[in-house]
Amino acid sequence: MEAGRSSRPPRFPALRVPHRHHEEDVPAMTEHDLGDGLKLRWAGPDDVERQVALTATSFLQHPGGPPTIEPGPWARDLASGRHPQSSVDRLAIVEDMRRGIVVSCTWLIAMPVTYDGIPLSAGRPEHVATHPDYRRRGLAGELFRWIHQRSQDEGHLAQMITGIPHFYRQFGYEYAIELGGGVMVERTAMRRRPAPAGYTVRPATPDELPDTLALFSSSHRDCLVRNDFSLDYWMWMHDGIDHEYGFGWQSLVVVDEQDRTSGAILMETRRRGRTVTVQGIAATEHASLHEILPSALHAIDDVASQLPVLPLVRMADYENIRFSVGSGHPVRRLLATAYGARDIAEDAWLVRVADLPRLLRAISPAIERRLAASPLRGFSGILAIDHYRTGLAITFERGVLAGVTDGRPGPHLPAAAAGLPPGVILQVIFGRRTLPELRHILPDVWATPDAELLLDIIFPMRPSHLLPVN
C-alpha cells in the first residue's frame, strides 16, 4: 500500500544556534499519521538505538555483506547533546506502530556556509535510510517534505546533500556546488624529494587548534562557497567525535627553526581503502607552500602509514594520499609538477533552494560588488529569466539590486532575456558552470547577448571548497 500523502507539516519554532540539546530547545513532538500504521515524527532519546538498528539493516559494506559500521556511532554522536550542529530532536523518523520499529529516517544537521564572504545558513540531510521491506512507498518523500519545512522555519536558505547519484533530484535538488575536487599522489612519489632542514612537523596542541582553523579558513578565502566553521565545531571534529569509528580530523603544524608556525595540515583520522585524505594544507604569511611542501609530505606519509582502519572492515594496504582541497587550491599545481599527482574527478553537492528570490536578496551585496567592478557599473534594468513553468525578474537601479520578482515571463514579467530551468540556474548562481557550458549540453538554456554578459558578471564561475558538516 502506498503511504498516504500528507498536508504540509506544521511549522516549528527556530532553534538557537549552535543546536545543542537542551530541554527548552526541543520543539513539541508532533506526529503525522501516514496511514497503514505508519507515523512520522521527530525523535526522542529512546529512538536513537532504533534508528541505529535501521541503518545497520539498510547500509551494507557490499551487497549481501555485513553492516557498515560507522552509522551507529555517528548517530550517537549526533544525538549526544555535545554535537555543535545537531541534537536528538533533529532526527526525523517513520515508525511502524504495529511492529514497533523505525522503518525510515533522516537527520537535519545545521550547516553554516559563506557565499563570497556572506554568511548563509543551510540544512544538511544525512543518514537517509528506509528498511528494505518499506521501500517504494513514498516514505523518503514524506521525510523530505517534513525536514524541508523545518529547515525553512529555521531560516535556512538552502538544503545541501551528498550521496546516491540522481536520487535526490526527485526532491528538488540539483548538482550545483563543487565537491571533492583535488589530486591524488602515489605513496612512492611522496619521498621523491628529501625533506629540507629547517622545518619540523608535529601534531597541533589543543591551544594551537584555533590558529589552525584560522589558517585553514584563510587558505580558502578566494572560494565562492566555503565553510564557516565555528570553533566549537572545529574542536568537535578534532576531540569530540568518536574517532574509533568516525572520520574525524587531526591538525599538524609545520614549524621553522625558531619554532614559528609556518603552515598547517588537516588530515582525516582514518583510512578509506588504499587512500588517506588530506582536507587542507596552508602556509603562513612568512612561508610558502613551495617551501614547506617536501617536509609536509614526509610527515603526511609517516602519519598515513599508521592510521587505523575501521574495526572489522578489511582494507587494502595504504598506497596514496588524496588532497581533497578543491579545484582552486594552489597546492594542486605544485603536486602535479613535482610529484606527478593526477586530478581527481570532481563530484558535486546536490542543492535545493525553495525560495530563489530570498536567496538572491541575501547575496545581493556580492552581486552589487561584481557589478560595481565591471563595465556595467551603475546598470539599471530588468533581467527576466524564464524557468518555463515559473520565472524570475531581477531589477537593478543604478547598480543596486532593487527587487526580485517570482512569476512567469509574459503577462506578469517583461519578455524573458534568458532561459534556465529552475534547478539548472543554481549551477550558475553557485559558480559551478558558465552559461556556454550549460548551453552546450542543454538546449533549454539560452540568453540574449546582453543577458549573457550580465549573467557572467553577476554570477562568475569560481571554485568552491565545502566540507560536509557531519
Buried (B, 14 or more C-beta within 10 A) or exposed (E): EEBBEBEEBEEBEEBEBBBBBEEEEBBEEEEBEBEBEBBBBBBBEEBBBBBBBBBBBBBEBEEEEEBBBBBBBBBBBBBBEBBBBBBBBBBBBBBBEEEEBBBBBBBBBBBBBBBBEEEBBBBBBBBBBBBEEBEEBBBBBBBBBBBBBBBBBBEBBBBBBBEEEEEBEEBBBBBBBBBBBBBBBBBEBBBEBEBEEEBBBEEBEEEBBEBBBBBBBEBBEBBBBBBBBBEBBBBBBBEBBBBBBBBBBBBBBBBBEEEEBBBBBBBBBBBBEEBBBBBBBBBBEEBBBEBBBBBBBBBBBEBBEEBEBBEEBEBEEBBBBBBBBBBBBBBBEBBBEBBBBEEBEBBBBBBBBBBBBBBBBBBBEBBBBBBEEBEBEEBEBBBBBBBEEEBBBBBBEEBBBEBBBBBBBEEEBBEBBBBBBBBBBBBBBBBBBBBEBBBEEBEEBBBEEEBBBBBBBBBBBBBBBBBBBB
